[in-house]
């Protein structure tokens, strides 16, 4: 048993020393990542990221698996195509740093608990849970982003239809709508603003609208962009009519999204309501139980 303790202690000291060496030797190298994340609201282990980034670079991880591609698609949607590689590296580096810290915690737990298996299993389960939560949090952000876009889109298509019907060109209509919402924190209108900037920079209209559809990744918007692209390529006067028809579909989509939000809100309230129910039940039942115990003691 003494030999096992010595080996564990040596592994603990070696792990801590190795991590400190990596941090000291690579902190300046990866300082740009830490500074870039200082303004971010995301919860990353910023001070320990050099550990994970060093491991990724040391072993030349290529991000080519099916899992990597799926995560990269989510990251592209949340942070944008231009920042996708940066954030997937940060996300994986964060997981590696967490794993390293949990290994140290596992060794400390083993020494402190006298190699109690239950404590060690608990730490492993906690580590696995945190790793899963990281992915779930990213998926939830994608889901919330798409929902926000679905709620904003019907108003946009209504304004677009009115402006086109009034004689505006497609690009000018986009510019007008974007200008009315300048500085908006809405995810959807930020994407509209990016498209307008692309058009002003001289990008081809078809390419700008196509990239807009790729960024938002909502089926209804993809259909709208297809309609706009077809009209841009072949011309025609039926665009406004098509937009009106799609507008009705989009309002139905919005109703569905609002209904979904209501269902999720009621589901979230279920657990607090159950807690309140049990609390009230205890308050009501306790006096009755105590009085019954008093009667029983009299006999």
C-alpha positions in Angstrom: 0.0 0.0 0.0 2.9 2.3 0.8 4.4 1.7 -2.6 1.1 2.6 -4.3 0.9 5.8 -2.3 4.5 6.7 -3.3 3.7 6.0 -7.0 0.5 8.1 -6.8 2.3 11.0 -5.1 5.1 10.9 -7.7 2.5 10.9 -10.5 0.7 13.8 -8.8 3.9 15.9 -8.4 5.1 14.9 -12.0 1.7 16.0 -13.5 1.7 19.3 -11.7 5.3 20.0 -12.6 4.6 19.1 -16.3 1.6 21.4 -16.5 3.5 24.2 -14.9 6.3 23.8 -17.4 3.9 23.9 -20.3 2.2 27.0 -18.9 5.4 28.8 -18.3 6.9 27.9 -21.6 3.9 28.5 -23.8 1.9 31.3 -22.0 3.4 34.1 -24.1 3.0 32.0 -27.3 -0.7 31.7 -26.8 -1.3 35.0 -25.1 -3.2 36.3 -28.2 -5.9 33.6 -27.6 -6.3 34.7 -24.0 -6.5 38.4 -24.9 -9.0 37.6 -27.7 -11.3 35.8 -25.2 -11.0 38.6 -22.5 -14.0 40.4 -24.2 -15.9 37.2 -24.7 -18.8 36.1 -22.4 -18.0 32.4 -22.9 -16.9 30.5 -19.9 -13.5 29.1 -20.8 -10.5 28.3 -18.5 -8.6 31.1 -20.2 -5.5 30.9 -18.0 -5.1 27.2 -18.6 -5.8 27.3 -22.3 -2.1 27.2 -23.2 -2.0 23.6 -21.9 -4.7 22.4 -24.3 -3.4 24.5 -27.2 0.1 23.1 -26.7 -1.2 19.5 -26.8 -3.2 20.2 -30.0 -0.2 21.7 -31.7 2.3 19.1 -30.3 0.3 16.2 -31.7 -0.9 18.0 -34.9 -4.6 17.4 -34.3 -6.3 17.9 -37.7 -10.1 18.1 -36.8 -11.1 15.7 -39.5 -13.5 13.3 -37.7 -17.2 13.3 -38.2 -17.6 14.6 -34.6 -15.2 17.4 -35.4 -17.1 18.4 -38.5 -20.4 18.4 -36.6 -19.0 20.6 -33.9 -17.4 22.9 -36.5 -20.8 23.4 -38.2 -22.3 24.5 -34.8 -19.4 26.8 -34.2 -19.7 28.3 -37.7 -23.3 29.1 -37.0 -22.7 30.7 -33.6 -19.4 32.5 -34.2 -19.2 32.8 -38.0 -17.2 31.1 -40.6 -14.2 33.4 -40.2 -13.8 32.6 -36.5 -14.7 28.9 -36.6 -11.2 27.4 -36.5 -10.2 29.7 -33.7 -13.2 28.7 -31.5 -12.9 25.0 -32.2 -9.3 25.1 -31.1 -10.3 27.0 -28.0 -13.2 24.6 -27.2 -10.9 21.5 -27.6 -8.1 23.2 -25.6 -10.6 24.0 -22.9 -11.6 20.3 -22.7 -8.0 19.2 -22.6 -7.2 21.7 -19.8 -10.3 20.4 -17.9 -9.1 16.8 -18.4 -5.6 17.6 -17.0 -7.0 19.4 -14.0 -9.4 16.5 -13.3 -6.5 14.0 -13.5 -4.7 16.0 -10.8 -8.0 16.1 -8.8 -8.4 12.3 -9.2 -4.9 11.7 -7.8 -5.5 14.1 -4.9 -8.8 12.3 -4.2 -7.1 8.9 -4.3 -4.5 10.0 -1.7 -7.0 11.8 0.6 -9.7 9.1 0.6 -7.3 6.2 1.0 -8.2 4.9 -2.5 -11.9 4.9 -1.9 -13.4 3.7 -5.2 -16.6 5.6 -4.8 -14.9 8.9 -4.6 -12.7 8.1 -7.6 -15.7 7.0 -9.7 -17.6 10.2 -8.7 -14.7 12.4 -10.0 -14.6 10.4 -13.3 -18.4 10.8 -13.7 -18.2 14.5 -12.9 -15.4 15.0 -15.5 -17.5 13.1 -18.2 -20.6 15.2 -17.3 -18.7 18.5 -17.7 -17.3 17.3 -21.1 -20.9 16.5 -22.3 -22.2 19.8 -20.9 -19.7 21.7 -23.0 -21.2 20.2 -26.2 -24.8 20.5 -25.0 -24.3 24.2 -24.2 -23.0 24.8 -27.8 -26.0 22.9 -29.3 -28.4 25.0 -27.1 -26.8 28.2 -28.4 -27.4 27.1 -31.9 -31.0 26.1 -31.1 -31.7 29.5 -29.4 -30.1 31.4 -32.3 -32.3 29.6 -34.8 -35.4 30.4 -32.7 -34.5 34.1 -32.5 -34.1 34.2 -36.3 -37.5 32.5 -36.8 -39.2 35.1 -34.6 -37.6 38.1 -36.4 -37.9 36.8 -40.0 -41.7 37.4 -40.6 -41.3 41.1 -39.9 -38.3 41.3 -42.2 -40.1 39.6 -45.1 -43.2 41.9 -44.6 -41.0 45.0 -44.8 -39.1 43.6 -47.8 -42.4 43.0 -49.7 -43.7 46.5 -49.0 -40.4 48.2 -50.1 -40.2 46.1 -53.3 -43.9 46.8 -54.0 -43.1 50.5 -53.6 -40.5 50.2 -56.4 -37.2 49.7 -54.5 -34.5 47.4 -55.8 -33.7 44.3 -53.8 -30.3 45.6 -52.6 -31.7 49.0 -51.6 -34.6 47.4 -49.8 -32.1 45.3 -47.7 -30.0 48.5 -47.1 -33.1 50.4 -45.9 -34.3 47.6 -43.5 -30.7 47.2 -42.1 -30.4 51.0 -41.7 -33.6 51.2 -39.7 -32.2 48.6 -37.3 -28.6 49.9 -37.0 -27.0 48.9 -33.7 -29.6 46.2 -33.1 -28.5 43.3 -30.9 -30.8 41.0 -32.8 -28.9 38.0 -34.2 -31.0 38.1 -37.4 -30.5 41.8 -38.1 -26.8 41.5 -37.5 -26.7 38.9 -40.3 -28.8 41.2 -42.5 -26.2 44.0 -41.8 -23.4 41.7 -42.8 -25.1 41.0 -46.1 -25.6 44.7 -46.7 -21.9 45.3 -46.0 -21.0 42.5 -48.5 -23.2 44.2 -51.1 -21.6 47.6 -50.5 -18.2 46.0 -50.8 -19.1 45.0 -54.3 -19.9 41.3 -53.8 -22.2 39.7 -56.3 -25.9 39.9 -55.1 -26.5 36.1 -55.7 -23.4 35.3 -53.7 -24.2 37.6 -50.9 -27.8 36.3 -50.5 -26.5 32.7 -50.8 -24.0 33.2 -48.0 -26.8 34.8 -45.9 -28.8 31.7 -46.2 -25.8 29.5 -45.3 -25.2 31.6 -42.2 -28.7 31.5 -40.8 -29.5 27.9 -41.7 -33.2 28.1 -41.3 -35.3 26.2 -44.0 -37.8 29.0 -44.5 -35.1 31.6 -45.1 -33.3 29.2 -47.5 -36.5 29.0 -49.5 -36.8 32.8 -49.6 -33.2 33.1 -50.8 -33.8 30.5 -53.5 -36.8 32.6 -54.7 -34.7 35.8 -54.7 -31.8 34.1 -56.5 -34.1 32.7 -59.2 -35.6 36.2 -59.7 -32.2 37.8 -59.8 -31.0 35.4 -62.5 -34.0 35.2 -64.8 -35.9 38.4 -63.9 -39.7 38.5 -63.7 -42.6 40.4 -62.0 -43.9 37.6 -59.7 -41.3 38.1 -56.9 -43.6 40.2 -54.7 -46.4 37.7 -55.1 -44.0 34.9 -54.1 -42.9 36.9 -51.1 -46.5 37.4 -50.0 -47.1 33.7 -50.1 -44.0 33.0 -48.2 -44.9 35.7 -45.7 -48.0 33.7 -44.7 -45.9 30.6 -44.2 -43.4 32.6 -42.1 -46.1 33.9 -39.8 -47.2 30.3 -39.2 -43.6 29.4 -38.5 -43.4 32.3 -36.0 -46.6 31.1 -34.2 -45.1 27.6 -34.0 -41.9 29.0 -32.5 -43.8 31.0 -29.9 -45.9 28.0 -29.1 -42.7 26.0 -28.6 -41.3 28.7 -26.3 -44.4 28.5 -24.2 -44.2 24.7 -24.0 -40.5 24.9 -22.9 -41.3 27.6 -20.3 -44.1 25.4 -18.8 -41.8 22.4 -18.7 -39.1 24.5 -16.9 -41.8 25.6 -14.3 -42.8 22.0 -13.6 -39.8 21.2 -11.3 -40.2 24.3 -9.1 -43.9 23.6 -8.9 -43.2 20.1 -7.7 -40.8 21.4 -5.0 -43.5 23.9 -3.9 -46.1 21.1 -3.8 -43.9 18.9 -1.6 -43.1 21.9 0.7 -46.9 22.6 1.1 -47.6 18.9 1.6 -45.0 18.8 4.4 -46.4 21.9 6.0 -50.0 20.5 6.0 -49.1 16.9 7.0 -46.6 17.6 9.7 -49.1 19.1 12.3 -51.5 16.1 11.6 -48.7 13.6 12.2 -47.5 15.4 15.4 -51.1 15.5 16.8 -51.5 11.8 16.0 -48.3 11.0 17.8 -49.5 13.0 20.8 -52.8 11.1 20.9 -51.0 7.8 20.6 -48.7 8.7 23.5 -51.7 9.6 25.7 -52.9 6.0 25.3 
